[in-house]
């Protein structure tokens, strides 16, 4: 895997300055960003986001309200539970 895999780049671009780092709440491969699903997140503490494994699961009995969450603070506990 090259370092370019971790950046969003449109086909045909050849200069890293034309690309953007993989955004929080996503993982990136081959220049394409994919959003993390409900119940998971990525944040700035995870610089290498080259696979779906980069999306950190919320703690047990917690869930995010939407896709693309950007921190553990987005994880909301199920009723009767706490983090």
TAZI-V928662 format. One record per helix or strand of 2 or more residues. SS is the DSSP state (2 for helix, 1 for strand). FROM is the first residue (numbers start at 1). LEN is the number of residues. If there is no record, write none. Layout:
ss=[SS,SS]
from=[FROM,FROM]
len=[LEN,LEN]
//
This chain:
ss=[2,1,2,1,1,1,1,2,1,1,2,1]
from=[3,7,16,20,26,32,40,52,56,62,72,75]
len=[4,2,3,2,4,4,2,3,2,3,3,3]
//
